[in-house]
Amino acid sequence: MTTQLDHEVLIVGAGFGGIGAAVELRKAGIEDFLIIDKNDGIGGTWHANTYPGVAVDIPSIYYSFSYEPPKTWTRMFAPGAEVQRYAEQVVDSYDLRSRIQLGITVVGAVWDENEHVWRVELADGRTLVARYVIGAIGALEVPSLPDIPGFDGYQGKIVHTARWDHDFDYADMRIAVIGTGATALQLIPELADVAGELTVFQRTPIWVAPKPDFPIPPAVRTALLNVPVLRRSVRAAVTVGIDFSLTGIGVFHDRVPFLAQLLERGGAAGYRAWLRGNPELAEQLTPHYAPGCKRPSVSNRYLKTFTRPHVELVTSPITEITANGVVTADGTEHAIDVLVCATGFKVMGKGTTPPFPLSGVGGVDLNEFWDENRFQAYQGVSVPGFPNSFLITGPYGFAAGSYLAMIECTSRHAARAIAESRRRGATRVEVKQRAHDAYYEKYLRRSEKTLWLSPACEGSNTYYVNYQGDAAAIRPSTHLEMWWGNKHFPLDDYRYGRRLPTSGDDTTRSFTALAGRS
């Protein structure tokens, strides 16, 4: 007797990763799938992150799927609400709404080697059975809270940027912000407009470039929507520009180390010019690591915010949080009403990718495997020992630029492998160890020569580098190489097998390999 499937494919995550995976499955003729998400709405990080000022930090045209032009984006850098509505647009364009179930939390998943299925355990006590599982949980999923003595004893209002409380009145409050990353630079100018006092605690300063943001005229929006060749041309130009700059500075750093040095000197001069008349503030805000070590950030307001009379920049390290304030190493206690944690997420962190146990062949847990063996995945998508399982934002999968561009590539990879498995009549597909290891070793060697692991990034505290000291959140390649590798990987880089029915005891099964034994 064969186990009854709830769905052929189960997609965990209803952000752009899950939506993109569903689109690629439909394009491949795979219709029996379900998307589940713990949140009460779609959009993933764009549903969760609704803090004031949230917006894309690359040109909007590149932060969209190539096959689905946004219909309602109004600016060069789309606000977060418009990005979330774009997720809704894609869902409706590809008739996915009936395939999505919200408010469902996964607490574990176990591979059944006898039946060639995944048994996915839910928080409500149910178990969903699927032949294939696609993990579309993004990298910006598990919020990172400050590990500071006394944090749990603070008696005022605490809010993380990924859990913004819109019902709370922040007006005229004494607000403290911990963190000065890409999120903080969007939020801090907005808070300065409403706070009575705003204190920003800076551990590591951030490089900020001017933001060439402007409304997109209606005529231009109409042309981009209705003239495909125009949109493709503009998108290609933006892609090449970002790819060239990030690749040149980051991936090929060992060949052109002078670029990082030149940019750092130029950036420091730009900060002094931006904050002319306040050299001490300029020095405090100027990073002492190369631009590009962290995700590039843009803002026209961030630096100037610190010149406002009610805004204070504190660079003395935090030593303690009390019931009513924040104590710094210089002995000052800063009294506050609201503590805002702009402290980011646990990217490629221990036990967070995915944020639940995922047990593969022999009961090996994916998080434990990565903890013991370092983060690794073939094309950022597949890991040996975890058959019929695919990742959308896995290790060494993201060529720096647009996450949606990566999602198109990795979701197409997953759909292609599943479609080939079905074509061969297989019930089990697993990346070969040899193919996986060749990929991992290639990009690990490249990674060691990149900007992110060089002395130029010392002290940057970049999330590109995880707790193991690896730049696992970045695929050290061009966008073109990422696209080609996922679209044209040899299908025999996977091995395919079929479960054979047997008579008698249902717990005894036989299998046959269909192709690719090595």
N, C-alpha and C positions, 0 to 999 in steps of 0.2 A: 504493500500500500504506500503510495507516494504522498508526501506532505502537501497539503493544500496551500497554494500561494495566495496571500492577500493581494499582492501586486508583483508584477515582474520586476519593476524597478522602484525602489524607494529613495527619494531625494530628501536629505535632511538639511533644511534651511530654505527659507523663502525670500532671501535677498537676491541680488543680481546673480550670484553664483547658481542658486537653485533655479531661478527663472531661465537663465542662459542654458543650463543643462537640459531643462524641459524642452526648450525650443529645439536644441540639437537632437534630442530623442525623437521629437515629432518629425524633424527633417529626415531622420534615418528610418522612419516608418515604425517606430516603437511607440505604441499608444497606451500600453498598460503600465502607467506610472502614477505615483502619488507624491506630492510635495508636502512635508510637514514642517511646522515651525513653532517654537515655544512662544513667540510673541503673538499679539492680538491683531497684527497687521503685517502686510508684506513690505519688502524693501530692505530688510536686514539692518545694516548699520545706519541706513538713512531713515528707517522707522524709529530706531532707538535714539539716535543722536539728533536732537531737536533744539539744542542750546542756541541762544541768540548769536547770530552771525554765521551759523553753519553754512558752508557752501563748498563746491568743488574747488580744488586748488590747481587744476590744470584747465586749459580751455575746454568749454563744454562740448564742443564738437568731437573731441577725442574721448570724452567720458560718456560714450554712448555706444550701442551696438552698431556695427557697420550696416546691418540689414534693417535697422529700425530707426529712422530719423525722428528725433524728439519733435513733438507737435506744439509744445507750449513753452519752451524755454525762452526766456526774455533777455538774458544777459550773456556776455562773453564767459563769465564764470557763474554757472547756474546756482541759485540759492538751494539749500537743502530740501525745502518743501517742493520745489519744482523737480528735483531729482527723484524724490519719492513718488511724485505723480507720474514720472516717466516709467518707473517700475510698474505702476498700475497700467500704463498705456501698453507696455509690452505684454503683460498678462492678458489683457483684453484682445490685443491684436492676434495673439496665438491661441486664444480660447483656452486659457489655462486655469481660469478661476474655479471651475468645477473640480480641478485636480489638486486643489490646495486645501489643507486642513490646518487651521491655526490653533494656538493655545495648547499645543501638544509638545511635551518635553520628553526627549530621549534620555534615559538614565543608563543605558548599556546596550551593547550589541554583541552577539556571539555567532561565530561561524559554525555551521553544522556540516561537518565533513561527510557524514553519511548521506545527507539529503541534498548537498550542494545548495544550501540556502542560508540566508542571514536571518537570525531571530532578533528582532529589535525590541527591546523592553522599554515601555513607556512609564511615565510617572504615575499614570492613573491605573496601573496594574495590568494593562493590556500588553500583548505581544503581537507585533506585526511580522509576518513572514514574507520575505522577498528574495527573489533569485539574485538580484544585484542591488547594491547600495552605493549611492553617490553622496559623499560628504561635502556639502556645499556650505559649511559653516565658515564664515570669513575669518581672516586673521584678527580683525578688530572686533572680537567677540567677548572676551572675558576682561572686564575692567580691572585695572591695577590700582589698588588703594595704597596710600602712603604707609610705609612701615616705620612709623615714628612713635616713640614712647608717649603714652597718654592719649593716643588718637581715639581709642574707644571710650575714653572718659570725657570727651568734649561734650558740653551740654547745649551748645547752640545748634544752629541749622547746618547740616552737612549735605552736600549734593555733589555727585560725580557728573561730569559733562555728558556721559552716556545715559544718565538717568535724570534728566533735567526736570525739576519741579516747576511747572508753569503756573501752578495755583498759588505759589508763595510770592509775597510782595517784597521785592528786593530794593525798592525805592528808599533812598536815604539811609540804608544800612551800612554798617562797617563791614565790608566784604574783604576776605582774604582769598587769594588764588595761589594754590600750590601747583607749580608746573608752568613751563614756558615753551611748550612744543607747538606743533602745527594747529592743534585745537585751541590752545590758549591764545594764540595771536589773533584768532578770529573772535574769540569771546571777550577778551580783556577790553578792547575799545567799546564794546557794547555795554559791559558792566560799568565802565567809567561814566557812561552817560546817565546812569540811574543811581549809582552809589553815593552815599554821603561821604565815605572814605573808601578808597580802594588800595589795598596793600598786596603787592605781587612778590612772592618769595621765589627767587630765581636760583636754581642750582646750576643749570647750564644754559647760557644764552643761545639764541637761535639766529641763523642767517635768514634775513627777510629781504626779498626783492620787491620792487614796485609792482603793483597789480594793475595790469592793463585791462581793467574791467570797464564795460560800458554797455548801455542798452543796445540790443540788436534791433535795428529798424525793422518794422513789419515787412517791408518789401524784401529785405534780405532774408528774413525768416521764411517767407513764402518761397523764395527762390531756392533756399537750401532744402526745403521740404519737397519741392516739386521738380527740381532739376537735379537728378541723381549724379550726373557727371560733375556738376559744380560742387556738390557736397563731397563727393569722393576725392576731388582734387584738393579742396581745402583741408579735408581730414588727412589726406596723404601728406600734405605739406607740414601740417602740425605734427604728425607722427614722426616724420623724418627729422624735423627740427629738434623735438624732444629726444628722440632716439639718438641722434648724433651727439647732442650735448651731454646727455647722461652717460652714453656709452664711452664717449671720448674721455670724459673726466673720471668716470667710475670704473668701468670694466677694463679699460686700457691704461689705467693709471701708471703702471710700471713703465710704460713706453713714453708717456708724456707727463711725468710728475710735475713739470714746471707749470702746467695748466692750473693745478690746484693751488700752487704757490701764488701765481699771478691773481687768481680769483680771490684768494684770501686777502692779499694786499689791496686789491681794488675794492673789495667789500668793506674793509676797514675804512678806506678813504671815503666811500659812499656814506657810511654811518656818520663820520665826522661832518660831512657836508649836510646830511639830513638833519643833524642835531647841532648845527652851527651855533656857537655861543654857549654850548653846554658840553665841554670836552670831557668832564668827569662822567656824566651820564653816558656819553658815547662810548667811553672806555668800558663802563660796566656792562653795556648791552652788546659789545662786540665779542663774538666768539673767537676762541683761539684754536680753532680747528678749521679744516678746509670746507668751503661750501660744497654741498653734495653728500656730506657724511650722513646727514639726516634727510628726510623727505623734503624736497624743495618747498619753500613756503613763500607766499606773496601777500602783501598787505600795504595799503597806503596810509593806514592809521596807527598801526601798532607802535612804532617807535615814538611818534609824536604824542601818543597817549601819556607817556611818562613825563612829559613836560607840563601836564595839567596840575594845578596846585593841590588837588585833593587825592592825587595818585602818588604812591610811594613805591619805589623799587628797593627791595631788601635782598642783598647778596650774602649776608652773613648766614651760615648754615642753620637750619632748624635743629634744635636739640630736644625739644619737648613740646607737646601740646597739652595745655591745661584745660580746666573746665570752661574757661572763658577766653582763652587766647592762645597765642603761639609765642614760644620762647626761642630766641636765637642765640648763637654762640657768643655774641657780644654782651649777653646778659639782659637784653631788652625783652620785655613781655609786651606783645602787641595785642591789645584788646580788640576782639572782633565779635560780630553777630552772626556772620555766615562764613562757613569754610567751604570753598569750592575746590574740588579735586580735579584738576586738568592733568591727570597723571597717566593718561593713556591706557594701554591694554597689554595683556600678557601675550606677546607675539612669539610663537614658537617656544612657549614656556613649558616648564615641567608640569605634566598632567593637565594641560589646557588645550591640546590639539589632537583629538577633539576633547571637549570638556566632559567626557564620560568614558568609561571603559569600553574598548573595542577589542574583542578577543578573536584572534585569527586561528590559523592552524596550530594545533597542539596547545591551545589556550593562551598563546602569547598575546599580551596586551600591547597595543600599538604605542601608547605613551611610554610604557616601560621599555619597549624595544628601542625607541628613539632616545630615551634617557641613557640607556646603556651603550648604544651604538652610534649616537649622533643622528640628527635629523637627516633623512634622505628619502628620495622617491624618484622613480623613473619619470622624467619630464615633469616632475612635480605632481604626478597623477597616481602612480601605482607603486605598491611596496610588495616585494616577495613575501609569501606567507599569509597574505591577506587577499585571497582570490575573490573575484566578483565584487571587489570594492575599489572605488575610485575617489580621488580627491580633486577639488577644484582649485584650492589655494594651498597646495602642498609645498614642502621644502624644495628650494631651487626651481620654482615654477614661474615666478613673476619677474619678467624683464622690466626693470624700472620704467614707469610711465603711467599707463592707464590700467587700472584693475579690470575694467570692462573689456579691454583688448585681451588681457590674459584669460579672462573667463571664456571669451569666444574660443580661444585656442584649447584650453584644457577641457572644456565641456565637449568640444568637438572630438577630442581624443577619447574621452570616456564613451561617447556615443558610438564612435567608430569601432572600438574594441568590443562593445556589447553587440553591435550589429554583426560583426564578424563571427562572434561566438554563436549567435543565433543562426547565421548562414551555414556554419559547419555542424549544426545540430548539437552543439556542446551545451553542457550545463555548468561548466566550470572553466573560467579563464583566469590565468595568473601570469604576471610578467615573469620572464625568465630571470634567474639570478644573474646570468652572464650579461644580459642586456642592461639590467638595472645597475650592476656594478660598473660597467663601462661608462654609463651616463654619469653616475655619481662621482666616480674618480675624475672624470674629465672636468666637471664643473667645480669640484672641490679644489683641484689644482688651479683652475682659473681664479677661483674666489680668493685664493691666497695672494694673488697678485693685484687684487682690486684696491681701489681707494679705501673701501670700508674696513679692511683689515690692515691698513698701512698706518705708519706713525702719524700721518696727516690727520687721522680721525681719532687719535687718542684724546680722551676726555669728552668726547661728543655724547656719550650715553645713547647712541642711536639704537632704535628698536630693530634695525636691520641685522644687528649682531645679537644673538641670543645668549642665554646663560652659559652655554658651552663654549662661547667664544667663536662661534661660526656665523657667517653671514648667510644663514639658511633662508632668510626671508627674501633673498634676491637671487634670481637666475642671472649669472654674469654673462649675458649675451645680448645681442641686438633684438629688437622686436621681430625683425624678419626671421631670425634664427628660431625664435620661440614659435612663431607662426608655422614655419616650415616643419620643424621637428614634431609638432603635434598633429599636423595635417598629413604628413607623409612618413611617419615612423613605420618601419617594417612590421607588418601584421604578425610575422613569425617571431617578433620579439616577445610574443605571448605564447604560452602553451595552452592548449584547449583539451578538455576531457569531457566525457559523457557518463552520466550515471546509468548503470545497467540494471533494469528491474530483475529481481530474483524471486523465486518462490520460497515459501517457508517463512522463517523468522524475518520479520520486517527490519530488525536491527542489523542484519547482515547484508551488506551491499557490495556490488562489484562495479569496477570502473574501467574504462578504456581510454587511453590517450588517443586523441584524434590527430594531433600534429605537434611537432616541436618538442622533442624529449630533452634537448640539451638545455 
